Amino acid sequence: MLPVLLETLPFFALIGMGYLAGRARFFTPEATSWLTKFVFYFALSAMLFRFAANLSLAEIWSLPFVMAYLSGCTLVYLLAVAVARLRRVSTEEAAIEGQCAVIGNTGFLGVPMLVLLLGPEAAGPVLMVLAIDLIVFSSLITLIITGVREGHMSLRIIRVLGVGLLKNPMIVSMVAGLGWSATGAPVPGPVNEFLALLGGAATPGALFAIGASLATRSAERIEVAAWLSFCKLVLHPLAVAVAALLVFPVERQAAGVMIAAAALPVAGNVYILAQHYGVAPQRVSASILISTAVSILTITGVIAWVTTF
């Protein structure tokens, strides 16, 4: 486990550097916002397009993989929602807590870290996990909250979901990359070099932005945040591991990547959704802070385990 810890430490050191810069106000919240936009719309999109353009759909899509990941996610999601409802919180808050329990920081942390640590063959499974998170669960939280507030489902809600997906640069870049791959044409050398250069900024930029954003988080509602962090860092990868290794015939290497992705800390976009809808943003913020700090050890252990597959 120590060799893996030494490999993951540089990633978390970058997060720590961003955190210190944010706490010292050397990097202001406004600067963090602009850095996040650069990573989200340019650097990470270039990285995702390059990965997808050099993969075939068959290397990304696998029905057993999708079923295993969705099964593990659904089990933990329903558990988190049930526990929230037992505490008599609203349906909207319960849905947000369910989101915290299963949505990891796959885009900003998982894609760059897992591809570097587990090898380029990890790109396909990581992209599949990212697509499921963005398409299935981001849509689900919007449907639940909007449906509860409006009292019914409507075509307007479906239209909002569709427009939201079309405006998400991670979805667009992956679809565009797969579209290019489907043509069978290689990515031209200068274009590939440009994408590699721009995409190379995604890893340090994303990790620094994660740390700087954590500097503004507060750790309120510790008990609930600790429970949600436990769901995300322990129960989620455990449920996914059982589904991938014992229930569905997922290829072992792909299963290892899936389990490692499930062990990632709570994603920052859950906070964006919570803040946008005004549903428990402080609770989500604390969950992100705690899960990110603890994941230094937990994700190291998971990666050390899956590399034995």
Order of alpha helices (4+ residues) and beta strands (2+ residues): alpha-alpha-alpha-alpha-alpha-alpha-alpha-alpha-alpha-alpha-alpha-alpha-alpha-alpha-alpha-alpha-alpha-alpha
